[in-house]
Amino acid sequence: MHASLTRQTVPWEAVIALDGVSVERLPAPLADDPRVRTLALPRPVGAACARNLGLAQVRTKYTNWADDDVVAA
């Protein structure tokens, strides 16, 4: 998803909610991109809660979401 977003000509930002996982596990292209904000939760809260906490951090007019197990067909 990040590779696709970097090819876009529209402004975008991403919020990644890490569900009790260390921020060091974030791949370098994501960690180094200033358009990517990381919400590191101090303990696992579950996918639904992590998603809702991440959505609460969105600052853009439009929103979309994806879980880490979503793959392109």
LUMROTI-62202 format. One record per atom (N, C-alpha, C): x negated, y negated, z; residue in one letter. Coordinates in steps of 0.02 Angstrom, whole numbers, padded with zeros to 5 digits, always signed. Atoms other than C-alpha are relative to their C-alpha. Example, Ala and Ser with C-alpha at 12.3 -4.5 7.8 and 13.67 -1.06 7.14 Angstrom:
2
-00045+00059+00000a;-00615+00225+00390a;-00045-00060+00000a;+00042+00059-00003s;-00684+00053+00357s;+00039-00055+00037s;
//
This chain:
73
-00041+00059+00000m;+00000+00000+00000m;-00044-00063+00000m;+00043+00059-00003h;-00140-00121+00042h;-00031-00015-00068h;+00030+00011+00066a;-00223-00095-00127a;+00051-00033-00047a;-00052+00030+00041s;-00058-00137-00212s;+00012-00072+00019s;-00012+00069-00024l;-00030-00291-00105l;-00056-00047-00021l;+00056+00044+00017t;-00204-00359-00142t;+00002-00020-00073t;-00006+00018+00071r;-00160-00361-00328r;+00058-00048-00013r;-00057+00044+00009q;-00006-00469-00299q;-00022-00073-00004q;+00016+00072+00005t;-00004-00654-00343t;+00042-00042+00048t;-00041+00037-00049v;+00124-00702-00210v;-00033+00005+00068v;+00028-00004-00068p;+00073-00745-00033p;+00035+00056+00040p;-00028-00053-00041w;+00099-00602+00090w;-00041+00006+00064w;+00036-00019-00059e;+00051-00546+00262e;+00028+00067+00025e;-00021-00065-00027a;+00060-00378+00350a;-00011-00001+00075a;+00007-00011-00072v;+00088-00336+00532v;-00005+00075+00009v;+00009-00071-00013i;+00021-00167+00585i;+00005+00011+00075i;-00009-00016-00071a;+00085-00101+00751a;-00034+00067+00013a;+00037-00061-00018l;-00037+00025+00822l;+00030+00028+00064l;-00038-00031-00054d;+00062+00141+00934d;-00046+00037+00048d;+00045-00030-00049g;-00064+00170+01074g;-00064+00026-00028g;+00061-00023+00034v;-00206+00199+00951v;-00051-00057+00001v;+00054+00050-00001s;-00373+00109+00959s;-00003-00038-00066s;+00006+00043+00059v;-00394-00036+00839v;-00060+00021-00044v;+00058-00024+00037e;-00560+00043+00787e;+00019+00051-00053e;-00022-00049+00049r;-00460+00173+00690r;+00028-00032-00063r;-00026+00036+00058l;-00398+00039+00570l;-00054-00001-00054l;+00050+00001+00054p;-00485+00058+00400p;-00028-00070-00012p;+00034+00064+00010a;-00610-00080+00361a;+00036-00048-00047a;-00034+00048+00044p;-00513-00153+00213p;+00059-00035+00034p;-00055+00030-00037l;-00365-00184+00329l;-00027-00046+00055l;+00028+00039-00055a;-00468-00244+00477a;-00033-00064-00024a;+00036+00058+00026d;-00564-00366+00367d;+00044-00049-00038d;-00045+00043+00039d;-00413-00441+00277d;+00036-00049+00046d;-00032+00049-00044p;-00355-00605+00357p;+00077-00001-00006p;-00073-00003+00008r;-00178-00573+00291r;+00031+00056+00042r;-00024-00056-00040v;-00165-00419+00403v;-00008-00017+00074v;+00002+00011-00072r;-00119-00447+00585r;+00014+00067+00034r;-00006-00063-00035t;-00136-00305+00708t;+00032-00011+00068t;-00031+00000-00066l;-00022-00276+00856l;-00019+00066+00032l;+00026-00060-00033a;-00116-00152+00966a;+00039+00010+00065a;-00039-00015-00059l;+00006-00077+01090l;-00044+00038+00050l;+00046-00030-00049p;-00080-00026+01253p;+00013+00074+00014p;-00016-00070-00010r;+00009+00142+01260r;+00050+00021-00053r;-00048-00023+00049p;+00113+00250+01143p;+00072-00015+00023p;-00070+00016-00016v;+00294+00190+01137v;+00049+00035-00048v;-00043-00033+00050g;+00359+00291+00989g;+00007-00042-00062g;-00003+00033+00065a;+00382+00249+00806a;+00052-00055-00003a;-00054+00049+00004a;+00548+00158+00823a;-00016-00063+00040a;+00017+00057-00041c;+00491+00047+00965c;-00059-00040-00029c;+00058+00034+00030a;+00322+00009+00883a;+00022-00040-00061a;-00025+00035+00060r;+00413-00036+00721r;+00037-00064+00021r;-00038+00059-00022n;+00532-00154+00814n;-00046-00053+00029n;+00047+00049-00026l;+00389-00237+00907l;-00039-00033-00056l;+00035+00028+00057g;+00296-00260+00743g;+00045-00048-00039g;-00046+00044+00035l;+00450-00332+00658l;+00012-00065+00037l;-00009+00061-00039a;+00468-00457+00800a;-00058-00050-00011a;+00058+00043+00013q;+00296-00526+00749q;-00001-00030-00070q;-00001+00023+00070v;+00343-00560+00567v;+00014-00075-00002v;-00008+00073+00007r;+00326-00744+00516r;+00022-00020-00070r;-00017+00016+00070t;+00379-00731+00334t;+00075+00002-00011t;-00071+00003+00017k;+00547-00760+00250k;+00028+00069-00016k;-00023-00067+00019y;+00560-00584+00180y;-00041+00053+00036y;+00031-00053-00039t;+00519-00421+00268t;+00012+00067-00033t;-00006-00070+00021n;+00487-00242+00216n;-00041+00040+00051n;+00039-00040-00047w;+00418-00098+00319w;-00015+00068-00029w;+00018-00069+00019a;+00334+00069+00298a;-00033+00032+00061a;+00034-00038-00053d;+00281+00203+00422d;-00064+00028-00029d;+00064-00026+00023d;+00108+00278+00414d;+00006+00066-00038d;-00008-00063+00036d;+00179+00440+00345d;+00038-00008-00065d;-00033+00012+00065v;+00262+00358+00194v;-00053+00006-00054v;+00047-00008+00055v;+00177+00414+00035v;+00036-00015-00066v;-00028+00014+00066a;+00204+00361-00145a;+00008+00064-00038a;-00012-00060+00040a;+00279+00491-00259a;-00026-00008-00069a;
//
